[in-house]
Amino acid sequence: MERLFDLAWSTATDAFGPGGPFYVLAAIGALLVLVAAPLALRRKEDPVERLGRMDRGGEQNRTSEALRLDRDKPRFEALAPYLEPADAGQLSEVRARLLRAGYRTRSAVRIFYLVRAGLAVGLVVFFLLVIGLTSEQPNPGRLVVVSALAGIFGYLAPSWWISRRRKLRQQEMADGFPDALDLMLVCVEAGQSLDQAIIRVAGEVREAHGALAEELQIVSAEMRAGKDRALVLRDFADRTGVSDISAFVTVLVQSVSFGTSISAALRVYAAEMRDKRLMRAEEKANTLPTKLTLGTMFFTVPPLMLILIGPSLIEIIRALANFNNR
């Protein structure tokens, strides 16, 4: 295998110069992209579009499009067997992660795997070309190590981005949930139903807490569509992945099941959420002195010691130099 690699390397170098192997790798990558592009862009014909062409007046087409719940056309349908996990459990887990990060389209899983693979291969090819063009005699060992590290980074970067976006989104919803509960309590006590209260709260918190407003709008749309309320609320908790929202859904479902007052449950839970938010703020405030102490130690003590001891050190060095001259 090593002899074959050396033979291919020497042949490409003799044919195209010092950067020949990298030109060959780039050409192979471009050829693979050109071959895979038609497969990725090709998709099956949508039955709704076929029915629309059969309708001469066009009214049936407009009605079908209006009644269609999911208008997002799945992309990369031809590459679905290669861009989606074969295991149903793993596929469900990846889809849940993307939902909690805010990516809810039907092609989100495929795009995630495609971006991960494309970024890994693209960074490997990029570093191969950079090292090949900037070095007259590139070291094969260094080339392999740098390319492997670039490929690993490109493979892990999308997962890190999804995790970071999910944490930020969950933190935003957790911060805005107490305010949404207070508004919901006001709406319910004013005589509105739970469905109307959710719609009103979603509109009110849109500017301050966009992610929470988006999830509440999905809840209200599913309730208006006739889906079971308990199932809608549990799906809401699963999509967000926030512990406070999951506990609220449990309280609300139990209140509906046992026939107790929803306003009383909202009042008690809203008070608990306010206390919990206050406790989180106090916890952050209590950790602030420790962080300031560490910052003071690292950025204040070394300059202070340098100012205090520096002149003495200079005098000692001068004295030793004069002593040696004698």
C-alpha positions as CSV (number, residue, x, y, z in Angstrom):
1,M,0.0,0.0,0.0
2,E,2.9,2.3,0.8
3,R,4.6,1.6,-2.4
4,L,1.4,2.3,-4.3
5,F,1.0,5.6,-2.5
6,D,4.6,6.6,-3.3
7,L,4.1,5.6,-6.9
8,A,0.9,7.7,-7.3
9,W,2.5,10.6,-5.5
10,S,5.6,10.5,-7.7
11,T,3.6,10.1,-10.9
12,A,1.4,13.2,-10.1
13,T,4.5,15.2,-9.1
14,D,6.2,14.4,-12.4
15,A,3.2,15.2,-14.5
16,F,2.0,18.4,-12.8
17,G,4.9,19.6,-10.6
18,P,5.2,19.8,-6.8
19,G,1.5,20.5,-6.3
20,G,0.4,17.7,-8.7
21,P,-1.1,15.4,-6.0
22,F,-3.2,18.2,-4.6
23,Y,-4.5,19.1,-8.1
24,V,-5.4,15.4,-8.6
25,L,-7.3,15.3,-5.3
26,A,-9.1,18.6,-6.1
27,A,-10.1,17.2,-9.5
28,I,-11.5,14.0,-8.0
29,G,-13.5,16.0,-5.4
30,A,-14.9,18.3,-8.1
31,L,-15.9,15.2,-10.2
32,L,-17.6,13.6,-7.2
33,V,-19.6,16.8,-6.6
34,L,-20.6,17.0,-10.3
35,V,-21.8,13.4,-10.2
36,A,-23.7,13.8,-6.9
37,A,-25.4,17.1,-7.8
38,P,-28.0,15.7,-10.2
39,L,-28.9,13.0,-7.7
40,A,-29.3,15.5,-5.0
41,L,-31.5,17.9,-7.0
42,R,-33.7,15.2,-8.6
43,R,-36.9,14.5,-6.7
44,K,-40.1,12.7,-7.3
45,E,-43.1,14.5,-8.7
46,D,-45.4,15.9,-6.0
47,P,-49.0,14.3,-6.4
48,V,-50.5,17.7,-5.6
49,E,-48.7,19.3,-8.5
50,R,-49.8,16.5,-10.8
51,L,-53.4,17.0,-9.8
52,G,-53.0,20.8,-10.3
53,R,-51.9,20.2,-13.9
54,M,-54.8,18.0,-14.5
55,D,-57.2,20.7,-13.4
56,R,-57.7,23.1,-16.3
57,G,-59.4,25.9,-14.4
58,G,-56.8,26.0,-11.6
59,E,-59.3,26.3,-8.8
60,Q,-58.7,22.7,-7.6
61,N,-54.9,23.5,-7.5
62,R,-55.4,26.5,-5.3
63,T,-57.7,24.6,-3.0
64,S,-55.2,21.7,-2.7
65,E,-52.4,24.1,-1.9
66,A,-54.6,25.9,0.7
67,L,-55.5,22.6,2.4
68,R,-51.9,21.3,2.4
69,L,-50.6,21.4,5.9
70,D,-46.9,21.0,5.1
71,R,-45.8,23.0,2.1
72,D,-42.1,22.4,2.7
73,K,-40.9,20.3,-0.2
74,P,-38.3,17.8,0.9
75,R,-34.9,18.4,-0.6
76,F,-32.2,15.9,-1.4
77,E,-34.9,13.2,-1.6
78,A,-32.7,11.0,-3.8
79,L,-29.9,11.0,-1.2
80,A,-32.2,10.2,1.7
81,P,-30.9,6.7,2.2
82,Y,-27.4,8.1,2.5
83,L,-28.2,11.3,4.5
84,E,-30.5,9.8,7.2
85,P,-29.7,7.2,9.9
86,A,-31.1,3.7,9.2
87,D,-32.0,3.3,12.8
88,A,-35.4,4.8,13.6
89,G,-34.4,5.6,17.2
90,Q,-31.3,7.5,16.1
91,L,-33.3,9.3,13.4
92,S,-35.9,10.4,16.0
93,E,-33.1,11.6,18.4
94,V,-31.4,13.7,15.7
95,R,-34.8,15.1,14.6
96,A,-35.6,16.0,18.3
97,R,-32.2,17.8,18.7
98,L,-32.9,19.8,15.5
99,L,-36.4,20.7,16.7
100,R,-35.1,22.0,20.0
101,A,-32.6,24.1,18.1
102,G,-35.3,25.6,16.0
103,Y,-34.9,23.6,12.7
104,R,-38.3,22.0,12.1
105,T,-38.4,21.5,8.3
106,R,-38.8,18.0,6.8
107,S,-35.3,18.2,5.2
108,A,-33.5,19.4,8.4
109,V,-32.0,15.9,9.1
110,R,-30.8,15.5,5.6
111,I,-29.3,19.0,5.4
112,F,-27.6,18.4,8.7
113,Y,-25.8,15.3,7.6
114,L,-25.0,16.8,4.2
115,V,-23.5,19.9,5.8
116,R,-21.4,17.8,8.2
117,A,-20.1,15.5,5.4
118,G,-19.5,18.4,3.0
119,L,-17.7,20.6,5.6
120,A,-15.4,17.7,6.6
121,V,-14.5,16.9,3.0
122,G,-14.3,20.5,2.0
123,L,-11.9,21.4,4.8
124,V,-9.7,18.4,3.9
125,V,-9.5,19.4,0.3
126,F,-8.9,23.1,1.2
127,F,-6.0,22.3,3.5
128,L,-4.5,19.9,0.9
129,L,-4.6,22.6,-1.7
130,V,-3.2,25.3,0.7
131,I,-0.3,23.2,1.8
132,G,0.4,22.0,-1.7
133,L,0.5,25.4,-3.2
134,T,2.4,27.1,-0.4
135,S,5.1,24.4,0.2
136,E,7.6,23.5,-2.5
137,Q,8.2,20.0,-0.9
138,P,5.3,19.3,1.4
139,N,5.9,16.8,4.2
140,P,3.4,13.8,3.7
141,G,3.2,13.2,7.5
142,R,2.4,16.8,8.3
143,L,-0.1,16.9,5.4
144,V,-2.0,13.9,6.7
145,V,-2.1,15.2,10.2
146,V,-3.3,18.7,9.3
147,S,-5.9,17.3,6.8
148,A,-7.2,14.8,9.4
149,L,-7.5,17.5,12.1
150,A,-9.4,19.8,9.6
151,G,-11.7,16.9,8.6
152,I,-12.4,16.1,12.3
153,F,-13.2,19.8,13.0
154,G,-15.5,20.0,10.0
155,Y,-17.3,16.8,11.1
156,L,-17.8,18.0,14.7
157,A,-18.6,21.7,14.0
158,P,-22.2,21.3,12.9
159,S,-23.0,19.2,16.0
160,W,-21.4,21.9,18.2
161,W,-23.4,24.6,16.5
162,I,-26.7,22.7,17.0
163,S,-25.9,22.1,20.7
164,R,-25.0,25.8,21.2
165,R,-28.1,27.0,19.4
166,R,-30.3,24.6,21.4
167,K,-28.9,25.8,24.7
168,L,-29.3,29.5,23.8
169,R,-32.9,28.9,22.6
170,Q,-33.8,26.9,25.8
171,Q,-32.2,29.6,28.0
172,E,-34.3,32.3,26.1
173,M,-37.5,30.4,26.6
174,A,-36.7,29.7,30.3
175,D,-36.1,33.4,30.9
176,G,-39.3,34.5,29.2
177,F,-41.6,31.8,30.5
178,P,-42.5,33.5,33.9
179,D,-43.6,36.6,32.0
180,A,-45.7,34.5,29.6
181,L,-47.3,32.7,32.6
182,D,-48.2,36.0,34.2
183,L,-49.8,37.2,31.0
184,M,-51.7,33.9,30.6
185,L,-53.0,34.2,34.1
186,V,-54.3,37.7,33.5
187,C,-56.0,36.5,30.3
188,V,-57.6,33.5,32.0
189,E,-58.9,35.5,34.9
190,A,-60.3,38.1,32.5
191,G,-62.6,35.4,31.1
192,Q,-60.7,34.0,28.1
193,S,-60.3,30.3,27.5
194,L,-56.9,28.6,27.6
195,D,-56.7,28.5,23.8
196,Q,-57.5,32.2,23.4
197,A,-55.0,33.0,26.2
198,I,-52.2,31.2,24.5
199,I,-52.9,33.0,21.2
200,R,-52.9,36.4,23.0
201,V,-49.7,35.6,24.9
202,A,-48.0,34.5,21.8
203,G,-48.7,37.8,20.2
204,E,-47.7,39.8,23.2
205,V,-44.3,38.2,23.8
206,R,-43.2,38.0,20.2
207,E,-40.9,41.0,20.4
208,A,-39.2,40.1,23.7
209,H,-39.1,36.3,23.5
210,G,-39.3,35.2,19.8
211,A,-38.6,31.5,20.4
212,L,-41.3,31.1,23.1
213,A,-43.8,33.0,21.0
214,E,-43.1,30.7,18.0
215,E,-43.7,27.6,20.1
216,L,-46.9,29.0,21.6
217,Q,-48.1,29.8,18.1
218,I,-47.6,26.2,17.1
219,V,-49.5,25.1,20.2
220,S,-52.5,27.4,19.3
221,A,-52.5,26.2,15.7
222,E,-52.5,22.6,16.7
223,M,-55.4,23.2,19.2
224,R,-57.4,25.0,16.5
225,A,-56.8,22.1,14.1
226,G,-58.6,19.8,16.6
227,K,-55.6,17.9,18.1
228,D,-56.1,16.6,21.6
229,R,-55.1,19.3,24.1
230,A,-53.1,17.0,26.4
231,L,-51.1,15.7,23.4
232,V,-50.5,19.2,22.1
233,L,-49.1,20.3,25.5
234,R,-46.9,17.2,25.8
235,D,-45.5,17.8,22.3
236,F,-44.9,21.4,23.3
237,A,-42.8,20.2,26.3
238,D,-40.9,17.7,24.1
239,R,-40.1,20.3,21.5
240,T,-38.7,22.8,23.9
241,G,-36.8,20.5,26.3
242,V,-37.1,23.0,29.1
243,S,-37.7,21.6,32.6
244,D,-39.9,24.5,33.7
245,I,-42.2,24.1,30.7
246,S,-42.4,20.3,31.2
247,A,-43.5,20.8,34.8
248,F,-46.0,23.4,33.7
249,V,-47.5,21.0,31.1
250,T,-47.8,18.3,33.8
251,V,-49.6,20.7,36.1
252,L,-51.9,21.9,33.4
253,V,-52.7,18.4,32.1
254,Q,-53.5,17.2,35.7
255,S,-55.7,20.3,36.2
256,V,-57.7,19.6,33.1
257,S,-57.9,15.8,33.9
258,F,-59.2,16.3,37.4
259,G,-61.5,19.3,36.6
260,T,-59.8,21.8,38.9
261,S,-59.6,25.5,38.2
262,I,-57.0,26.4,35.5
263,S,-56.6,29.9,36.9
264,A,-55.7,28.6,40.3
265,A,-53.1,26.3,38.9
266,L,-51.7,29.1,36.8
267,R,-51.6,31.4,39.8
268,V,-49.7,28.9,42.0
269,Y,-47.2,27.9,39.2
270,A,-46.6,31.5,38.1
271,A,-45.7,32.4,41.7
272,E,-43.3,29.4,41.8
273,M,-41.7,30.5,38.5
274,R,-41.2,34.0,39.8
275,D,-39.5,32.6,42.9
276,K,-37.4,30.3,40.8
277,R,-36.3,33.1,38.5
278,L,-35.4,35.2,41.6
279,M,-33.3,32.3,43.0
280,R,-31.5,32.0,39.7
281,A,-30.7,35.7,39.8
282,E,-29.4,35.4,43.4
283,E,-27.3,32.4,42.5
284,K,-25.6,34.4,39.7
285,A,-25.1,37.4,42.0
286,N,-23.5,35.2,44.6
287,T,-21.0,33.8,42.1
288,L,-20.0,37.3,41.0
289,P,-17.7,38.1,43.9
290,T,-15.7,34.9,43.2
291,K,-15.3,35.8,39.6
292,L,-14.3,39.3,40.4
293,T,-11.7,38.0,42.9
294,L,-10.1,35.7,40.3
295,G,-10.1,38.6,37.8
296,T,-8.4,40.9,40.3
297,M,-5.8,38.3,41.2
298,F,-4.9,37.6,37.5
299,F,-4.9,41.2,36.2
300,T,-4.0,43.3,39.3
301,V,-1.6,41.4,41.5
302,P,1.1,40.7,38.8
303,P,1.4,44.4,37.7
304,L,1.4,45.5,41.3
305,M,4.2,43.1,42.2
306,L,6.2,44.2,39.1
307,I,5.8,47.9,40.2
308,L,6.9,47.1,43.8
309,I,9.7,44.7,43.2
310,G,10.9,45.9,39.7
311,P,13.1,48.9,40.9
312,S,14.7,46.7,43.5
313,L,15.5,44.0,41.0
314,I,17.0,46.6,38.6
315,E,19.3,48.0,41.4
316,I,20.3,44.4,42.4
317,I,21.3,43.7,38.8
318,R,23.3,46.9,38.4
319,A,25.1,46.2,41.7
320,L,26.0,42.7,40.6
321,A,27.2,44.1,37.2
322,N,29.5,46.7,38.9
323,F,30.8,44.0,41.3
324,N,31.8,41.8,38.4
325,N,33.5,44.7,36.7
326,R,35.7,45.3,39.7
